[in-house]
């Protein structure tokens, strides 16, 4: 089954892929690699009473 743009229809991809349908759709619609990467993790603040000790190690 072909899509109107000439590629394979997303239903064919999701039906034959072992991954989740939502993952396949997200990957198919991503324009850049950055859209596929998870957001950077937020670093936690260092506890102030221990900051000097941890920095010295």
C-alpha positions as CSV (number, residue, x, y, z in Angstrom):
1,X,0.0,0.0,0.0
2,X,1.5,3.3,-1.1
3,X,0.9,6.7,0.5
4,X,-0.1,9.7,-1.5
5,X,3.5,11.0,-1.3
6,X,4.9,7.9,-2.9
7,X,6.2,6.2,0.3
8,X,4.9,3.2,2.3
9,X,1.7,3.9,4.3
10,X,2.2,4.2,8.1
11,X,-0.3,1.4,8.6
12,X,2.0,-1.0,6.8
13,X,5.0,0.1,8.8
14,X,3.2,-0.2,12.1
15,X,1.8,-3.6,11.2
16,X,5.1,-5.1,10.4
17,X,7.3,-3.4,13.0
18,X,7.9,-5.1,16.4
19,X,7.9,-1.6,18.1
20,X,4.9,0.2,19.4
21,X,2.6,2.0,16.9
22,X,3.1,5.4,18.7
23,X,6.9,5.0,18.5
24,X,6.7,4.2,14.7
25,X,4.5,7.2,14.1
26,X,6.8,9.5,16.1
27,X,9.8,8.2,14.1
28,X,8.1,8.5,10.8
29,X,7.1,12.2,11.4
30,X,10.4,13.4,12.8
31,X,12.1,15.9,10.6
32,X,15.4,16.0,12.5
33,X,17.4,13.7,14.7
34,X,16.9,16.1,17.6
35,X,13.1,15.3,17.6
36,X,13.9,11.7,18.2
37,X,16.2,12.3,21.2
38,X,14.7,12.5,24.7
39,X,15.0,16.0,26.4
40,X,18.0,16.6,28.6
41,X,17.6,15.6,32.2
42,X,17.3,18.4,34.7
43,X,20.2,18.3,37.2
44,X,19.3,18.5,40.8
45,X,20.8,21.2,43.0
46,X,23.7,20.1,45.1
47,X,22.8,20.1,48.8
48,X,24.5,23.1,50.3
49,X,25.7,21.7,53.6
50,X,27.6,19.0,51.7
51,X,28.8,21.1,48.7
52,X,32.3,22.0,50.1
53,X,32.9,18.4,51.2
54,X,31.9,17.0,47.8
55,X,33.9,19.5,45.9
56,X,37.0,18.6,47.9
57,X,36.8,14.9,46.9
